[in-house]
């Protein structure tokens, strides 16, 4: 009998490369809850988005999306892929930024989110210093409440947030950097004690800001057993200051809204009566960034400057 040797070759499992367009379409569908909304965002047809997601499922050999009611939801595999997709897109963005810096000498781009008050009264001096030190650094600033900014950081549509605590997120690094005491402002010549209590304010017309600031102020009144009936609510702290100066009432506002550029009072508040509160009311601002965020030089410098607020 003729003997022979049979060589056996076992093929390694196929490890397909990921298509970034397909990955982005998948993420958009999950984020927006529908294929049609994802198509509108990408300026593509709905069949094109469906085809990209189906091709991604075939490439990976798993089902990624299922319908729950009218919304598109990730399967277990889809949820895990979504976590990887965020990191992949961050790495791709960091790669483009790095290559752009080599090509143009630029410092890269930083997308920063914060509240309206911090944007107006805290950021100008910080941005001016960054521009002085790094003229090629591109910074875009968006405003919103803490919940929206934190979600945008988690979704990687913002690189960094400067928000009012509390804030939370498993993937986030949250660093408290600044305590901001609230102050009472009143029309010129208003007679008030050295420190103002909730019971004192309850007898006066009070203008309230909106958002998280309103919640903090209302809790301050409630903790002293005082029911507050505001005379007016306005979203803008700047508008509140003008109305207080016009004699329409008092207001409790963040301390930073009464100062600019390291301590100089703005012209709009020079004539106002300003008093600290008793008991003290304050808020803490924190820097929020993803733990896995690649830090190009421009972003690293911005983070360091914002964290440096803790030393001021």
C-alpha contacts under 8 A as a table, 3 or more apart, distances in Angstrom:
res1	aa1	res2	aa2	distance
16	X	59	X	6.55
16	X	60	X	7.45
18	X	22	X	7.92
18	X	23	X	7.42
18	X	56	X	7.85
19	X	22	X	5.36
19	X	23	X	6.27
19	X	56	X	7.60
20	X	23	X	4.93
20	X	24	X	6.07
21	X	24	X	5.10
21	X	25	X	6.19
21	X	52	X	7.70
22	X	25	X	5.11
22	X	26	X	6.20
22	X	52	X	4.98
22	X	53	X	5.96
22	X	55	X	7.56
22	X	56	X	6.05
23	X	26	X	5.13
23	X	27	X	6.25
23	X	53	X	7.69
23	X	56	X	7.26
23	X	85	X	6.82
24	X	27	X	5.09
24	X	28	X	6.13
24	X	85	X	7.89
25	X	28	X	5.09
25	X	29	X	6.24
25	X	38	X	6.76
25	X	42	X	7.85
25	X	49	X	6.20
25	X	52	X	6.88
25	X	53	X	6.68
26	X	29	X	5.27
26	X	30	X	6.45
26	X	52	X	7.81
26	X	53	X	5.64
27	X	30	X	5.22
27	X	31	X	6.04
27	X	82	X	6.61
27	X	85	X	7.41
28	X	31	X	5.03
28	X	32	X	5.89
28	X	33	X	7.99
28	X	38	X	5.17
28	X	41	X	7.96
29	X	32	X	5.37
29	X	33	X	5.49
29	X	34	X	5.23
29	X	35	X	5.34
29	X	37	X	7.23
29	X	38	X	5.10
29	X	72	X	6.88
30	X	33	X	5.11
30	X	34	X	7.09
30	X	65	X	7.89
30	X	72	X	6.22
30	X	73	X	5.94
30	X	74	X	6.49
32	X	37	X	6.17
32	X	38	X	6.42
33	X	37	X	7.47
33	X	71	X	4.94
33	X	72	X	4.83
33	X	73	X	6.74
34	X	37	X	5.45
34	X	38	X	6.37
34	X	71	X	5.89
34	X	72	X	5.37
35	X	38	X	5.06
35	X	39	X	6.07
35	X	46	X	6.02
35	X	49	X	6.57
35	X	50	X	6.79
35	X	72	X	7.66
36	X	39	X	5.00
36	X	40	X	6.25
36	X	45	X	7.82
36	X	46	X	5.32
37	X	40	X	5.07
37	X	41	X	6.27
38	X	41	X	5.15
38	X	42	X	6.25
38	X	46	X	7.81
38	X	49	X	7.28
39	X	42	X	5.18
39	X	43	X	5.82
39	X	44	X	4.89
39	X	45	X	5.49
39	X	46	X	5.16
39	X	48	X	7.73
39	X	49	X	5.97
40	X	43	X	4.98
40	X	44	X	6.35
40	X	45	X	7.48
41	X	44	X	7.81
44	X	48	X	6.44
44	X	49	X	7.04
45	X	48	X	5.22
45	X	49	X	6.62
46	X	49	X	5.18
46	X	50	X	6.21
47	X	50	X	4.97
47	X	51	X	5.99
48	X	51	X	5.07
48	X	52	X	6.28
49	X	52	X	5.14
49	X	53	X	6.30
50	X	53	X	5.24
50	X	54	X	6.05
51	X	54	X	5.08
51	X	55	X	6.01
52	X	55	X	5.10
52	X	56	X	6.20
53	X	56	X	5.02
53	X	57	X	6.26
54	X	57	X	5.07
54	X	58	X	6.21
55	X	58	X	5.05
55	X	59	X	6.01
56	X	59	X	4.96
56	X	60	X	6.19
57	X	60	X	5.23
57	X	61	X	5.63
57	X	62	X	5.39
57	X	63	X	5.63
57	X	64	X	6.28
58	X	61	X	4.93
58	X	62	X	6.92
62	X	77	X	7.08
63	X	66	X	7.89
63	X	75	X	6.96
63	X	77	X	7.15
63	X	78	X	7.32
64	X	74	X	5.74
64	X	75	X	5.28
64	X	76	X	7.64
64	X	77	X	5.91
64	X	78	X	4.22
64	X	79	X	7.89
65	X	72	X	6.37
65	X	73	X	5.65
65	X	74	X	4.56
65	X	75	X	5.46
65	X	78	X	6.37
66	X	72	X	5.78
66	X	73	X	5.42
66	X	74	X	6.14
66	X	75	X	6.23
67	X	70	X	6.52
67	X	71	X	5.71
67	X	72	X	4.64
67	X	73	X	5.88
68	X	71	X	5.48
68	X	72	X	6.29
68	X	73	X	6.37
74	X	77	X	7.41
74	X	78	X	4.65
74	X	79	X	5.41
75	X	78	X	4.74
75	X	79	X	6.09
76	X	79	X	5.23
76	X	80	X	6.52
77	X	80	X	5.24
77	X	81	X	6.19
78	X	81	X	4.96
78	X	82	X	6.04
79	X	82	X	5.04
79	X	83	X	6.66
80	X	83	X	5.38
80	X	84	X	6.70
81	X	84	X	5.07
81	X	85	X	5.99
82	X	85	X	4.88
82	X	86	X	6.42
83	X	86	X	5.55
83	X	87	X	6.87
84	X	87	X	5.26
84	X	88	X	6.07
85	X	88	X	4.93
85	X	89	X	6.04
86	X	89	X	5.34
86	X	90	X	6.20
86	X	155	X	6.92
86	X	156	X	6.83
87	X	90	X	5.02
87	X	91	X	6.10
87	X	292	X	7.16
87	X	293	X	7.71
88	X	91	X	5.09
88	X	92	X	6.15
89	X	92	X	5.01
89	X	93	X	6.06
90	X	93	X	5.10
90	X	94	X	6.09
90	X	156	X	7.08
90	X	293	X	6.80
90	X	294	X	7.03
91	X	94	X	5.02
91	X	95	X	6.10
91	X	294	X	6.75
92	X	95	X	4.99
92	X	96	X	6.31
93	X	96	X	5.17
93	X	97	X	6.17
94	X	97	X	5.01
94	X	98	X	6.04
94	X	294	X	6.46
94	X	295	X	7.75
94	X	296	X	6.72
95	X	98	X	5.08
95	X	99	X	6.23
96	X	99	X	5.21
96	X	100	X	6.03
97	X	100	X	5.02
97	X	101	X	6.22
97	X	108	X	5.44
97	X	109	X	7.32
97	X	296	X	7.53
98	X	101	X	5.22
98	X	102	X	6.53
98	X	108	X	7.38
98	X	296	X	7.07
99	X	102	X	5.10
99	X	103	X	6.15
100	X	103	X	4.94
100	X	104	X	5.89
100	X	105	X	7.36
100	X	106	X	6.80
100	X	108	X	7.27
101	X	104	X	5.31
101	X	105	X	4.59
101	X	106	X	4.50
101	X	107	X	5.91
101	X	108	X	6.35
102	X	105	X	5.53
102	X	106	X	7.57
103	X	106	X	8.00
105	X	136	X	7.66
106	X	136	X	4.94
106	X	137	X	6.35
107	X	134	X	7.21
107	X	136	X	5.56
107	X	137	X	4.69
107	X	138	X	7.38
107	X	296	X	7.98
107	X	297	X	6.40
107	X	298	X	5.02
108	X	136	X	7.58
108	X	137	X	5.67
108	X	138	X	6.21
108	X	296	X	7.27
108	X	297	X	7.52
108	X	298	X	5.69
108	X	299	X	7.70
109	X	137	X	6.21
109	X	138	X	4.60
109	X	139	X	5.74
109	X	140	X	7.71
109	X	298	X	6.91
109	X	299	X	7.44
110	X	137	X	7.75
110	X	138	X	6.24
110	X	139	X	4.79
110	X	140	X	6.32
110	X	159	X	6.29
110	X	160	X	7.82
110	X	298	X	6.97
110	X	299	X	5.79
110	X	302	X	7.93
111	X	139	X	5.99
111	X	140	X	4.98
111	X	141	X	6.12
111	X	142	X	7.79
111	X	157	X	7.78
111	X	158	X	5.04
111	X	159	X	5.09
111	X	160	X	6.56
112	X	139	X	7.18
112	X	140	X	6.13
112	X	141	X	4.84
112	X	142	X	6.31
112	X	158	X	5.98
112	X	159	X	6.10
112	X	160	X	5.12
112	X	161	X	5.67
112	X	162	X	7.67
113	X	141	X	5.69
113	X	142	X	4.76
113	X	143	X	5.51
113	X	144	X	7.11
113	X	149	X	5.76
113	X	158	X	6.59
113	X	160	X	6.45
113	X	161	X	4.69
113	X	162	X	6.33
113	X	163	X	7.96
114	X	118	X	6.61
114	X	119	X	6.38
114	X	141	X	7.62
114	X	142	X	6.52
114	X	143	X	4.98
114	X	144	X	6.16
114	X	145	X	7.39
114	X	146	X	7.58
114	X	149	X	6.70
114	X	161	X	5.72
114	X	162	X	4.86
114	X	163	X	5.60
115	X	118	X	5.46
115	X	119	X	6.09
115	X	143	X	5.12
115	X	144	X	5.28
115	X	145	X	5.81
115	X	146	X	7.26
115	X	162	X	7.48
115	X	163	X	6.50
115	X	164	X	7.95
116	X	119	X	5.00
116	X	120	X	6.24
116	X	143	X	5.62
116	X	144	X	6.86
117	X	120	X	5.28
117	X	121	X	6.00
117	X	122	X	7.62
117	X	237	X	7.09
117	X	256	X	7.83
117	X	257	X	6.57
118	X	121	X	5.32
118	X	122	X	4.82
118	X	123	X	6.20
118	X	256	X	7.63
119	X	122	X	5.96
119	X	123	X	5.13
119	X	124	X	7.28
119	X	143	X	7.26
120	X	123	X	6.50
120	X	124	X	6.91
121	X	124	X	6.83
121	X	256	X	6.22
121	X	257	X	5.83
121	X	259	X	6.97
121	X	260	X	5.68
121	X	261	X	7.73
122	X	125	X	6.76
122	X	126	X	7.21
122	X	256	X	7.01
122	X	260	X	7.13
122	X	261	X	7.46
123	X	126	X	5.04
123	X	127	X	5.90
124	X	127	X	5.22
124	X	128	X	6.02
124	X	261	X	7.55
125	X	128	X	5.01
125	X	129	X	6.22
125	X	261	X	5.67
125	X	262	X	7.96
126	X	129	X	5.22
126	X	130	X	6.30
126	X	305	X	7.41
126	X	306	X	7.81
127	X	130	X	5.03
127	X	131	X	6.06
128	X	131	X	5.11
128	X	132	X	6.15
129	X	132	X	5.06
129	X	133	X	6.25
130	X	133	X	5.22
130	X	134	X	5.71
130	X	135	X	7.65
130	X	137	X	7.85
130	X	302	X	7.35
131	X	134	X	5.12
131	X	135	X	4.92
131	X	136	X	7.73
131	X	137	X	6.97
132	X	135	X	6.00
134	X	137	X	5.53
137	X	298	X	6.18
143	X	149	X	7.71
144	X	148	X	6.07
144	X	149	X	6.06
145	X	148	X	5.53
145	X	149	X	6.26
145	X	163	X	7.68
145	X	211	X	7.01
145	X	212	X	7.27
146	X	149	X	5.24
146	X	150	X	5.99
146	X	163	X	5.38
146	X	164	X	6.14
146	X	165	X	7.70
146	X	167	X	7.05
146	X	212	X	7.95
147	X	150	X	5.32
147	X	151	X	6.18
147	X	167	X	7.46
148	X	151	X	5.20
148	X	152	X	6.19
149	X	152	X	5.08
149	X	153	X	6.27
149	X	158	X	7.65
149	X	161	X	6.20
149	X	163	X	7.38
150	X	153	X	5.10
150	X	154	X	6.20
150	X	161	X	6.77
150	X	163	X	7.88
150	X	167	X	7.24
150	X	168	X	7.87
150	X	169	X	7.95
150	X	288	X	7.19
151	X	154	X	4.97
151	X	155	X	6.05
152	X	155	X	4.96
152	X	156	X	5.97
152	X	157	X	5.16
152	X	158	X	5.35
153	X	156	X	4.94
153	X	157	X	6.10
153	X	158	X	4.73
153	X	159	X	5.85
153	X	160	X	6.11
153	X	161	X	6.73
153	X	288	X	7.49
153	X	289	X	6.40
153	X	290	X	6.77
154	X	157	X	7.82
154	X	158	X	7.99
154	X	169	X	7.71
154	X	171	X	7.14
154	X	172	X	7.22
154	X	289	X	7.93
154	X	290	X	6.49
155	X	158	X	7.52
156	X	159	X	6.18
158	X	161	X	7.29
159	X	289	X	6.62
159	X	290	X	7.89
159	X	293	X	7.86
159	X	299	X	7.88
160	X	287	X	7.11
160	X	288	X	5.75
160	X	289	X	4.94
160	X	290	X	7.88
160	X	303	X	7.78
161	X	286	X	7.94
161	X	287	X	5.68
161	X	288	X	4.88
161	X	289	X	6.55
162	X	285	X	6.54
162	X	286	X	5.57
162	X	287	X	4.70
162	X	288	X	6.27
163	X	167	X	7.75
163	X	285	X	5.37
163	X	286	X	5.46
163	X	287	X	6.63
163	X	288	X	7.33
164	X	167	X	7.33
164	X	283	X	6.73
164	X	284	X	5.72
164	X	285	X	4.48
164	X	286	X	6.27
165	X	283	X	7.15
165	X	284	X	5.68
165	X	285	X	6.00
165	X	286	X	6.57
167	X	174	X	7.72
168	X	172	X	7.28
168	X	174	X	7.65
169	X	172	X	5.22
171	X	290	X	5.73
171	X	291	X	5.88
171	X	292	X	7.62
172	X	288	X	6.53
172	X	289	X	5.60
172	X	290	X	4.41
172	X	291	X	5.33
173	X	288	X	5.80
173	X	289	X	5.43
173	X	290	X	5.86
173	X	291	X	5.40
174	X	286	X	6.34
174	X	287	X	5.77
174	X	288	X	4.70
174	X	289	X	6.80
175	X	286	X	5.17
175	X	287	X	5.12
175	X	288	X	6.57
175	X	307	X	7.49
176	X	284	X	6.66
176	X	285	X	5.87
176	X	286	X	3.97
176	X	287	X	6.35
176	X	310	X	7.57
177	X	284	X	7.39
177	X	285	X	5.92
177	X	286	X	5.22
177	X	287	X	6.83
177	X	306	X	7.56
177	X	307	X	5.77
177	X	308	X	7.38
177	X	309	X	5.58
177	X	310	X	4.27
178	X	284	X	5.64
178	X	285	X	5.16
178	X	286	X	6.89
178	X	309	X	6.15
178	X	310	X	5.45
179	X	282	X	6.66
179	X	283	X	5.82
179	X	284	X	4.50
179	X	285	X	6.40
180	X	254	X	6.50
180	X	255	X	5.94
180	X	256	X	6.66
180	X	282	X	5.43
180	X	283	X	5.33
180	X	284	X	6.16
180	X	285	X	7.59
181	X	254	X	6.23
181	X	255	X	5.33
181	X	280	X	7.42
181	X	281	X	5.98
181	X	282	X	4.13
181	X	283	X	6.52
182	X	252	X	6.41
182	X	253	X	5.43
182	X	254	X	4.36
182	X	255	X	4.96
182	X	276	X	7.25
182	X	277	X	7.21
182	X	280	X	7.70
182	X	281	X	5.59
182	X	282	X	5.43
182	X	283	X	7.72
183	X	252	X	5.56
183	X	253	X	5.60
183	X	254	X	6.27
183	X	255	X	5.63
183	X	274	X	6.71
183	X	275	X	5.86
183	X	276	X	4.97
183	X	277	X	6.11
184	X	196	X	7.43
184	X	250	X	7.09
184	X	251	X	5.70
184	X	252	X	4.53
184	X	253	X	6.47
184	X	273	X	7.98
184	X	274	X	5.60
184	X	275	X	5.14
184	X	276	X	6.17
184	X	277	X	6.70
185	X	241	X	7.79
185	X	244	X	7.28
185	X	250	X	5.70
185	X	251	X	5.41
185	X	252	X	6.38
185	X	253	X	7.42
185	X	272	X	6.26
185	X	273	X	5.58
185	X	274	X	4.67
185	X	275	X	6.64
186	X	190	X	6.38
186	X	244	X	6.02
186	X	245	X	7.34
186	X	247	X	7.83
186	X	249	X	6.68
186	X	250	X	4.50
186	X	251	X	6.71
186	X	272	X	5.81
186	X	273	X	4.98
186	X	274	X	6.53
187	X	190	X	5.84
187	X	244	X	5.39
187	X	245	X	5.08
187	X	246	X	6.94
187	X	247	X	5.08
187	X	248	X	7.74
187	X	249	X	6.94
187	X	250	X	6.83
187	X	271	X	7.82
187	X	272	X	5.41
187	X	273	X	6.12
188	X	245	X	6.85
188	X	247	X	7.70
188	X	271	X	5.74
188	X	272	X	4.97
188	X	273	X	5.67
189	X	272	X	7.99
189	X	273	X	6.92
190	X	273	X	6.69
192	X	195	X	7.87
192	X	196	X	7.18
193	X	196	X	6.11
194	X	275	X	6.46
194	X	276	X	7.47
195	X	275	X	5.91
195	X	276	X	5.26
195	X	277	X	5.33
195	X	278	X	5.72
196	X	200	X	6.33
196	X	201	X	7.11
196	X	275	X	6.64
196	X	276	X	6.47
196	X	277	X	4.88
196	X	278	X	5.57
197	X	200	X	5.28
197	X	201	X	6.45
197	X	277	X	6.06
197	X	278	X	4.93
197	X	279	X	6.70
198	X	201	X	5.11
198	X	202	X	6.06
198	X	220	X	7.60
198	X	221	X	5.50
198	X	224	X	6.82
198	X	226	X	6.53
198	X	278	X	7.71
199	X	202	X	5.10
199	X	203	X	7.06
199	X	224	X	8.00
199	X	226	X	6.45
200	X	203	X	5.91
200	X	204	X	7.44
201	X	204	X	5.24
201	X	205	X	7.74
201	X	206	X	7.31
202	X	205	X	7.58
202	X	206	X	7.81
202	X	226	X	7.17
202	X	227	X	7.60
202	X	228	X	6.24
202	X	229	X	7.95
204	X	249	X	7.11
204	X	250	X	7.09
205	X	230	X	6.72
205	X	231	X	5.50
205	X	248	X	7.57
205	X	249	X	4.88
205	X	250	X	6.18
206	X	229	X	7.77
206	X	230	X	5.11
206	X	231	X	5.45
206	X	232	X	7.02
206	X	249	X	5.39
206	X	250	X	4.84
206	X	251	X	5.42
207	X	230	X	5.81
207	X	231	X	5.72
207	X	232	X	4.89
207	X	233	X	5.72
207	X	234	X	7.43
207	X	240	X	6.89
207	X	249	X	6.19
207	X	250	X	5.98
207	X	251	X	4.99
207	X	252	X	7.79
208	X	214	X	6.20
208	X	230	X	6.39
208	X	231	X	7.96
208	X	232	X	6.29
208	X	233	X	4.68
208	X	234	X	6.34
208	X	240	X	7.87
208	X	251	X	6.22
208	X	252	X	7.14
209	X	213	X	6.28
209	X	214	X	5.39
209	X	233	X	5.68
209	X	234	X	5.12
209	X	235	X	5.36
209	X	236	X	6.65
209	X	237	X	6.34
209	X	240	X	7.41
209	X	253	X	7.60
210	X	213	X	6.06
210	X	214	X	4.93
210	X	215	X	7.88
210	X	233	X	6.68
210	X	234	X	6.16
210	X	235	X	4.84
210	X	236	X	7.73
211	X	214	X	5.59
211	X	215	X	6.76
211	X	235	X	7.55
212	X	215	X	5.07
212	X	216	X	6.30
213	X	216	X	5.20
213	X	217	X	6.25
213	X	253	X	7.83
213	X	254	X	7.96
214	X	217	X	5.14
214	X	218	X	6.02
215	X	218	X	5.22
215	X	219	X	6.13
216	X	219	X	5.17
216	X	220	X	6.23
217	X	220	X	5.01
217	X	221	X	6.48
217	X	252	X	7.14
217	X	281	X	8.00
218	X	221	X	5.21
218	X	222	X	6.13
218	X	228	X	7.29
219	X	222	X	4.89
219	X	223	X	5.94
220	X	223	X	5.35
220	X	224	X	6.87
220	X	281	X	7.00
221	X	224	X	5.50
221	X	225	X	6.59
221	X	226	X	5.22
221	X	227	X	6.71
221	X	228	X	6.81
222	X	225	X	4.91
222	X	226	X	5.37
222	X	227	X	6.38
223	X	226	X	7.51
230	X	233	X	6.98
231	X	249	X	7.71
234	X	237	X	7.43
234	X	239	X	7.26
234	X	240	X	6.67
236	X	239	X	5.20
236	X	240	X	6.40
237	X	240	X	4.96
237	X	241	X	6.31
237	X	253	X	7.17
237	X	257	X	7.33
238	X	241	X	5.25
238	X	242	X	6.51
238	X	257	X	7.97
239	X	242	X	5.17
239	X	243	X	6.29
240	X	243	X	5.15
240	X	244	X	6.09
240	X	251	X	7.33
241	X	244	X	5.10
241	X	245	X	6.11
241	X	251	X	8.00
241	X	268	X	7.26
241	X	269	X	7.02
242	X	245	X	5.07
242	X	246	X	6.24
242	X	268	X	7.05
243	X	246	X	4.88
243	X	247	X	6.51
243	X	248	X	5.64
243	X	249	X	7.31
244	X	247	X	5.14
244	X	248	X	5.38
244	X	249	X	5.30
244	X	250	X	5.82
244	X	251	X	7.21
244	X	272	X	7.82
245	X	248	X	7.57
245	X	268	X	7.94
245	X	269	X	7.57
245	X	271	X	7.40
245	X	272	X	6.26
253	X	257	X	6.92
254	X	257	X	5.56
254	X	258	X	7.61
254	X	282	X	7.84
255	X	258	X	5.60
255	X	259	X	7.27
256	X	259	X	5.39
256	X	260	X	7.41
257	X	260	X	7.67
258	X	265	X	6.00
258	X	266	X	6.84
258	X	269	X	6.67
259	X	262	X	7.26
259	X	263	X	5.28
259	X	264	X	5.52
259	X	265	X	4.55
259	X	266	X	6.17
260	X	263	X	5.64
260	X	264	X	5.39
260	X	265	X	6.07
260	X	266	X	6.43
261	X	264	X	6.34
265	X	269	X	6.80
265	X	270	X	6.63
266	X	269	X	5.88
266	X	270	X	6.72
267	X	270	X	5.44
268	X	271	X	7.53
269	X	272	X	5.28
276	X	280	X	7.41
277	X	280	X	5.14
277	X	281	X	6.65
278	X	281	X	7.70
287	X	303	X	7.78
287	X	306	X	7.00
287	X	307	X	6.86
289	X	293	X	7.13
290	X	293	X	5.13
295	X	298	X	7.78
295	X	299	X	5.60
295	X	300	X	5.32
296	X	299	X	5.47
296	X	300	X	6.04
297	X	300	X	5.02
297	X	301	X	6.14
298	X	301	X	5.26
298	X	302	X	6.27
299	X	302	X	5.04
299	X	303	X	6.13
300	X	303	X	5.20
300	X	304	X	6.25
301	X	304	X	5.11
301	X	305	X	6.25
302	X	305	X	5.17
302	X	306	X	6.26
303	X	306	X	5.23
303	X	307	X	6.05
304	X	307	X	5.12
304	X	308	X	6.00
305	X	308	X	4.95
305	X	309	X	7.05
306	X	309	X	5.58
307	X	310	X	6.01
308	X	311	X	5.49
308	X	312	X	7.09
309	X	312	X	5.26
